[in-house]
Amino acid sequence: MTFAVYEPPQAKDGPCPVLYYLSGLTCSHANVMEKGEYRRAAAEHGIIIVCPDTSPRGDHVADEDVYFFGSGAGFYVDATQAPFSANYQMYSYIVDELPGIIAGFNQADTARTSIFGHSMGGHGAITMSLRNPGKYRSVSAFAPICAPSGIEWGRNAFSKYLGADETKWRTYDSVALIEDGHRVDEILVDQGLGDEFLDAGLHPNLLEDACKSAGIPMDLNLRDDYDHSYFFISSFMASHIAWHAERLRG
């Protein structure tokens, strides 16, 4: 697995908090590194940014020739179904394995960790935070897939990665996790109203309703005319990093 790490200037003087960014469908670690425009804000607030890939890679890894499944589309789950179970263990990779590697960096203060992401990565960030209370100090997302069990992308991926038993899908569905009693302190979400996937795949209204029912504060910013691209993400990246920085202090 390839991942990228940005270290702010403050890392020269001592350990800095860590913010994981999870990318969306078709992306690798490189997309946000090249187009996310996070460096100035990360440098200002003294935050290490860790950018993992979205799936395993290689000729030996099972794949399908579609953009929404397989390579670039690990959906941040631990696959249980062959042949994908051999390599697609993205949940465990992000939650356990990669933090273990980052903990070996003297500059990383792994006691202060947060997570955010885009689209499929927003789905991953929120589900991981819900399932691991106390591990992440804060969670936010750009245009997250909020209820993947009910959309074509998610149903295709979950059936192949996890099998036909839809009760097992709930552990990787943000809305279902909240319905089943999982909680975080708060969630920040930015969503473009010009997003071509808004109605068919994202459904932030369902996450907002679930949060209201559960008493979870959710700051949902609906941005006129913005689409699903990195133009949208880069426009609001600094505000997300500043929001996380407040919660990573001390």
Secondary structure, 3 states (H helix, E strand, C coil): CCEEEECCHHHHCCCEEEEEEECCCCCCHHHHHHHCCCHHHHHHHCCEEEEECCCCCCCCCCCCCECCEECCECCCCECCCCCHHHCCEHHHHHHHHHHHHHCCCCCEEEEEEEEEEECHHHHHHHHHHHHCCCCCCCEEEECCCCCHHHCHHHHHHHHHHHCCCHHHHHHHCHHHHHHCCCCCCCEEEEEECCCCCHHHHHCHHHHHHHHHHHCCCEEEEEECCCCCCHHHHHHHHHHHHHHHHHHHCC
